[in-house]
Amino acid sequence: MKIALLVLLFLLPSGYGFFLSNRIQKRAQNLKHFKACIEKIYIQVTEYRSNLEEIFAGLAKDYSSDMCLAFMEISTKMSEGKTDVGEIFYDAFAKRQLLYGFGSQEMLLVEDISKVLANGKMNSQRQYIGSAVESAEVLSEACMRECEKSAGAYRKIGILAGLFLVVVFI
Amino acid sequence: MEITVIFKVAGIALITALINQILKRTDKGDFTSLVTLTGVIVILTIILDMIIDLFNTVMTLFSL
């Protein structure tokens, strides 16, 4: 009985440490995919001058990341005839904020992009999506750096905290 | 005095030091004092009975 309790005491903080570590890694991964998606949107808008519905339909077919879920929703809503692209875009990401592990900074970026998309003028869309790509790149790099530093640390601290509790209660 | 208490205190000190090192390396040095304080409090809690016994022994010895 005592051993089972000690094992539980060890597993709880260790598990939490692994959970935090995985969350950071997931956030970095999703941010990287998000940046790639924004880049694709930027290229499609500037080079091929495709309309947004086609672009989102294309991104929805990329099943390699969880991002396709948000783009699938956006694409579906647009095909249903909803015209407020900005609102649809923001809602799709706000709904999946926890799934993607996005923080307030990422959501601010999403909000900025949604405002740009809501603006129908192609010229301003090109200009602002370009700056959004840069912001996403900066955020993604900062997140990757934090991920490299913190992900391992959370795991180690979790295990050590578990050991600490075991030593105290043994 | 039980020898296990010494091992326990040594273990806690070692783990606290390791956690501090990891925190310092990951630029979270602000938390090191908190971790150290936690370690000190835990150790004090473990040895509190012994300290009380020591005081009682000293008081008995000098008939205070």
Interface residues (C-beta under 8 A of the other chain):
Chain A: K149 S150 A153 K156 I157 L160 A161 L163 F164 V167 V168 I170
Chain B: K8 G11 I12 I15 T16 L18 I19 I22 L23 R25 T26 D27 K28 V42 I46
